[in-house]
Amino acid sequence: MISGCGPKICTIPIVHCSGLEHLQEQLKETTLKKGEGLMLYHPAAKYTPGRTNLLLKVKEFYEADVKFLGLSAHSYSFLCEQRNGVECVVKCSGWDYLFPPGVGTVVSVRYNGVFGSSKKMRCPSLLRVRPELVWDNISF
């Protein structure tokens, strides 16, 4: 550790990305160390507070199919069932919330891993409705 660093925060060196393969390598290494992802910025950019197009967050995510059970009491979200039988709340757009799929419809979600004890998906959000799929016919 660098002197002056605490147990939860520390400065890290800047690494110049040499291409897609290098980026994927660094992302994998970071996530194995329980890091959330990488921040990419344009080398000529100066620090800008707030959001900017010169800074990009790169995070690993997963995709899975879940079964739509109904609308959730939470704002703009669906109540769904994962393949392991665990129910989860899936974020969706206002449009999708107002015009939901039928109960039992398969929907694809994007998520950031699973919680260890509950096996619930972490931060699931709707990608697409999959009316061509039948829940009981989906393989793991």
N, C-alpha and C positions, 0 to 999 in steps of 0.2 A: 504494500500500500504506500501511497505517497504521503509524506508528512502533512498533517492538517486534515486528512480525510477522516470522516467518521465511519461507523459501521454500516451505514445505509447509503452513503453518497461518496463519490470519489470522481476526480477528473479522469478522463480516459484519452488516450492518444487519438489523433485524427489519422484515419487510414484512407489512402487514395484508392478508389475502386478501379480495377483494371479491366472489368468486363462483367458480363452476366454470370459466368461460372464463379468468379471471385465473389460477387455479391451473394450468390446462393451459399457458397462456402461459409462466408462470414455470418450470414443469417442463421445457418444451421448451428454454427459454433455458439452464437449468442443465445439461441433458444435452448441449447443443451445446458447452458449456464443459468437457465431460468430468466433470461432477458426477454423483454417483450418484443423487441424488433430493432431495426436500424433506422437512423435518421440520415438521409442523403441530402446534401445541399450543393448548390452550384459553387465550384471552387472560387469564382471571382465575386461571389455575393458577400456583402457586408451584413452584419447582424441587423435584423429587422424585427421589432417586437410584433407579436400577433401573428396572424396567418399570412403566408406568402407562397407564391408559386415557385420560389427558389428553394424550398425545403419540402422534402417528401418523406413520409413515414412508410417503411416497408415492414410488414408483419406477416407471419405465417398464419394461414387459416385452413380450415377443413370444410368439406362439403358433405352433406348427408341428406337422405330423404326421411321425412317424418310424416305422421298422419295427422291431418287437421281434425280437431275435436270440437272447436267452436271459437267464439270471440272471447278474449280475456277481459276481465274487468279493468285491467291496466290500459292506459291510453294506447291506441293504435297497436294492438298486439293480438296474436292468436294463441290459443291454448292447443298444444300439440302433444303427440306421443312419440317418443323415440323408439328405435328398434328394440331397446332393452326394457321397454315397458314404462320407463320413467317419463312423467309429464314435464313439459317445459313451456315457457312463455317465449314466443318468437316475435320480435319486432317486425312491423310491416309499415307500409306507407298508408296515408289517409285513404287513398283510393282503394287499396286492397282491403282495408278495414271496412269501408262502406260497401264493397262488393266482394265479400269473401267467397271462397270455394265451398262446395258442399261438404257436409260432415263425412269423414272417411277418405276424402281426397288426399292424395300424396302431394306434398310440397317439398321442394328442395330448399335447404337452408345453409347458410354460411355460419361457421362458429369458430371460436378461438381455443379449442381444446375442451376438456371436460374437467369438472370438479372431482377430486380424488374420492371423497367418501360417498357423495350422492350420485355420481356418474351422470349428472346433468350437464348438458352442453353449456359452455361458457359464452355468453353474449350472442345467442343465435339471432340471425336476421333473415328475412325471406329473400330468396333469390328468384324463384319461379314456381308457378303452379304446374303440376305434372298430371293432367287429366288422363294421359295415355297409360299411366302406371296403375296397377292394382296392388294395394298394400300387402295382401297375403302372398303375392307372387314375387315380391322383391327379395333377393338373396342378400346375405350379409357381405 
